[in-house]
Amino acid sequence: MIDRRILLAGAVSALPVLAHAQQQRQPGGNTVAGVDVTAKKARDPNAPKPLPYTMDELFRPALTLDVSLSPDGSATAAVVRAAPEGKPVTGLRIASTDAGGALLHQARFGPLDTRWVTWASSSRVLIGVAEPRSLTITHTFSHMADGVLELDYRRILSVGLDGSPSSILMSKLAEDVKRSLDFQLVSAPAGDADHALIAAYRTLQPLKLLDGGQISSISHLPGEFTLYRADLRTGQQEIVEKGVDGTLWWMAQDGHPILRSDLDKKGETETILARAPGAKLWAKVRSGPLGDPDFRVLRPANVPGKVWVIAKAPGEPRAALRQFDVAARALGPAQLPHDDGVPIGAVIDPAGGLVAAEYARAGKSDYVFTDPSLSAHVDGLRAFFDYDAAVRLVGCDPAQKRFLVLVSGPQDPGGWYAYDRQAKRIEPVTGRQPWLLPDRLSRGDLVQVRLGDTVVDGCMTGPLDGAPGPLIVRLQAKGEPRDLFDYDRDAQAMAANGWWCLRCLDPAPEALDALVAHAQAVSALQGRRVAVMGGVDTSENAYAHVRRKPDLYSAAVAMTPRDVDPLLVGFHYDGLDKVAGHGGLDLPMGGTAPALLVYPFGDRVGAFNRGERMESILDKEGIGGLGAVQRLRAEGDHSWAEQASQQARMQAVVDFLGGVFKA
């Protein structure tokens, strides 16, 4: 078990660099003042009551974008950002994982849109950056018309930490900006510290960098995804292999590509191909829907010719963690099973060794370890954070002695920590939003009901003063790798408006009704109005609950799902703004219920594979659809623009529900 006193000593001695904050704060939420940070302090009854944070404060861009553990576990690399005088500035911080967390290296990059960081070797890190570009397409193909497309122009920085040269990878190729759009890191072979495999997407036809124009819905651009061997010191490259029109990604082992994924022109069917080490020809493994849950590729294994996957074998009822043999094109036996659950991920060390399978159990991340003794360490970490935070393992060294841990809780936006397994010591690395202090964030409380042998859990977040108010039920998909009790920015925004938020794992209708009734009873919310809010995978259910029981659920909010057509049946738009469409849902017994459909990425209303009906509705409203300028980027809050977009979407939800609850 972890010695809490040793942990405390490590936490006090290692402070993150938060130059813009007047009061330094640990990523886990404890203020460092040279005293016992775990001591509970009585509140002064005469002190003013804390005020909830504003939307601008809650959605202020995170200080830390990404953190990575070095291959030997001796250091962490963090990409951080700030906005002195309102101008975004990003930088790199390398810190020791030893006691004290000494700063080893730092660099400043200016206003770069930094996305991720990883180690190529113990003396070099790679950093992903992006720049939005407006691209005019000069030739048509398939169902795509001439027009403008906005994409992220992605590049990779190679930073030497030992005095060796730094570079922009594939800088010679990068000069051809009219054809080269996207660089992706495929692998940095452990035995070659000076090279990495990089995939670059190059369009078949030139793209002019102009503003204005239109574009219809698309799934991908016509082009080639080419695999290169890039020199990390000079930025030069050489071609390893060319993909085909629609190639999405490669996976490599020891510098050799062994898996490839191709997408058809409709953007619907993904084909995975395999090639044994040393072979020349690709062989088809399987074809299925994009993002097929029955075959998810994770990482190369520590056995030549094998990769880790979460896949369902023939004749088995559910997917499991296992190895896939690329030569035999066969799945191995299930590994680290957990009751009847399907793993949502795995912890894999840099050498490809399996550390743990990750499951979502009752809203929490749960691990099954290859080394059972690691369970006590994770239990100790959870105890250290008073069992009110989600503890996730995001990296480790090959010896599994040092771990990078991401911790967040209802009143903690999250922070990264380095954990030494042998010393049982934890060192704070950096926090996401360290200016958000626990006293002004609402707590999360467990609510639970039992129906027969089934236990249904939820996390209840309410206003700081605990005053009764309306209730918003947030449906979370069962497969999401999120803890019900981690930090939820949207729940905090709702609580700041005097509303209560109940997060739960999309249960059966009768279970949801029982959980809502119990939550209302324990929080004195009987008679208050209830709305249901769905995410990408639960939007249709949010609308269905309102139609099913309008006497209990009086309004619905849906985030744009992957297939929006089912939501449009019986959904009448009253109006659209730049981020959402509001209107009414047809009810079985007549009448309508208020509903909101929130689009992704602010005024960028485009999404992959939208139905023609959705396109037509948006186009008639004059804000998008067939004439939409699409912004195709991964969901998240990495960029400054995306952060603003998330705030705009949440503001649309707050405005809509504010009107509903006042009506």
Secondary structure, DSSP 8 states (H G I E B T S, - for coil): ---HHHHHHHHHH-----TT-SS-B-TTS-B-SSS-TT------TTS-------HHHHTS--SEEEEEE-TTSSEEEEEEEE-GGG--EEEEEEEESSTT--EEEEEEEES-EEEEEEEEETTEEEEEEEEEEEEEE-S-BTTB-SEEEEEEEEEEEEEESSS---EETTHHHHT-TTTEEEEEEEE--TT-TTEEEEEEEEESS-EE----------S--SEEEEEEEEETTT--EEEEEE--TTEEEEEEETTEEEEEEEE-TTS-EEEEEE--TT--S-EEEEEEETT-TTEEEEEE-SSTTEEEEEE--TT-SS-EEEEEETTTTEE----S--TT----EEEE-TTS-EEEEEEEETTEEEEEESSTTHHHHHHHHHHHTTT-SEEEEEEE-TTS-EEEEEEEETTEEEEEEEEETTTTEEEEEEES-TT--GGGS--EEEEEEEETTEEEEEEEE--TT-----EEEEE--TT-S--TTS--HHHHHHHHTT-EEEEE----HHHHHHHHHHHHHHTT-TT--EEEEE-TTTHHHHHHHHHH-TTT--EEEEE--S--HHHHTTEEEEEE-SSEEEEEEE-TTSSEEEEEEE-SSTT----TT--HHHHHHHHHTTSSGGG---B---SSS-SHHHHHHHHHHHHHHHHHHHHHHH-
